[in-house]
Amino acid sequence: MGTSIEQLAEVYARFAAREARGRSPLYEELARGLAADRELLRLLVELPAPKQQPNLLFAAVRYLCGVAQDWPQFRGWVLERSEQILALIQARRTQTNEPARCATLLPLLAQLPQPLALLEVGAAAGLCLLPDLYAYDFDGHQVSASRSTGVEPPTFVCRVNRLTPLPARNLEVAWRAGLDLDPINIRDEAQVRWLEALLWPGEGRRLELLRAALRVAEREAPRVVQGDLRTDLRALASQAPETATLVVFHTAVLAYVPDPAERAAFARSVGSLDAVWVANEAPGLIDGSSPPEHPWPSGFDPFLLTCDRRPVAWTEPHGASIHWIGS
């Protein structure tokens, strides 16, 4: 049975209230407008369920039309160019390769035995494979890039709570590779435009920082292999050097694996490796992780950062803050 108009309206209403509120006033306005607009909902409800998500629609409209000034302009664009917008939604997927998420991973990764072999699942363009080449500001605690790449690194600002273990220095990375169903080629202008369209308007310097991370990636060319997390993980992991700590990590990936049996199969695959498993996902997607005792202190829906299924921190989904809860 497919999604009903009422169910889809609730998806957009929840997006407005729990994801966009306080972060992107425009997307909150658009999501609220869409949740109450049965004409537009009838267009979207015909799409497969994975293609109905707000991020995908908003990115497609932004890619084709630009950033709307308000809900009436957005609605007009969707009605005028519905065929093109729906075709783009069908052709693309959400690949929000947000490099600022490295800020919420760094305090955990810095505690692991160095050097690291980083293997990212759902790597997109590979921007999160370069945490050691970015700079960070944790409420005034500065962490520099581990080395120069010849271009100015982005500095990601991240709020922390008092329990967060602040790194004394950046990471040592001996090897890095990514796995993705459809890797993004950062030298392809259309693919980079899609990456930029996935960003939310009204969130400060996100676009500027993304472009700075892309310049670093152009110099370093992180390797991203086309493959499926359910079948191709072991082959890529076998290429990591034995002298480094292998870390299999991912952020905002498992929501796109809707079948619990397939997520469980992936978990078994990671567990069969001699690796540390770092996941930064919506709560409930990692089976066997005990619920954290400390609540998330903000109003929007967070990610839960886990290490080998053990919860260690709540994180803001785009890397803006971390609330440490683990030892």
SULJOKA-V219788 format. One record per backbone hydrogen bond with DSSP energy under -0.5 kcal/mol. CO is the residue of the C=O (numbers start at 1). NH is the residue of the N-H. If there is no record, write none. Layout:
co: (CO CO)
nh: (NH NH)
//
This chain:
co: (4 5 6 7 8 9 10 11 12 13 14 14 15 15 16 18 20 20 24 25 26 27 28 29 30 31 32 33 34 36 37 38 39 40 41 43 44 48 49 53 53 54 55 56 57 58 59 60 61 61 62 66 70 71 72 73 74 75 76 77 79 81 82 83 84 85 86 87 88 93 95 96 97 98 99 100 101 101 102 103 105 105 106 108 109 115 116 116 116 117 117 118 118 119 120 123 124 126 127 130 131 132 135 136 137 137 138 140 141 143 151 154 154 155 156 158 159 161 164 171 172 172 172 175 177 178 179 179 180 180 183 184 185 187 188 189 190 191 192 193 194 196 200 203 205 206 207 208 209 210 211 212 213 214 215 216 217 223 225 228 228 232 233 234 236 237 241 244 245 246 246 247 247 248 249 250 253 254 258 259 259 260 261 262 263 264 265 266 267 268 270 273 276 276 277 277 278 279 280 281 282 285 286 288 302 303 303 304 304 305 305 306 307 309 310 312 312 313 314 315 316 320 321 322 322 323)
nh: (8 9 10 11 12 13 14 15 16 17 18 19 19 20 21 301 23 24 28 29 30 31 32 33 34 35 36 36 37 38 41 42 43 44 45 46 47 51 52 56 57 58 59 60 61 62 63 64 65 66 66 68 74 75 76 77 78 79 80 81 82 85 86 87 88 89 90 91 92 95 97 98 99 101 102 103 104 105 106 107 108 109 110 111 112 245 118 174 175 119 247 120 177 249 179 126 184 129 130 133 134 146 156 143 139 158 141 142 138 136 149 135 156 157 137 139 322 164 166 173 115 116 174 118 120 225 122 123 183 227 185 186 188 189 192 193 194 195 196 197 198 199 203 206 209 210 211 212 213 214 215 216 217 218 219 220 221 178 180 231 232 236 237 238 239 240 244 246 117 248 276 119 249 278 121 280 256 257 260 262 263 264 265 266 267 268 269 270 271 272 273 275 248 278 279 308 250 306 252 304 285 287 289 290 283 305 315 281 306 312 313 279 310 311 307 325 326 305 323 303 319 159 316 161 324 314)
//
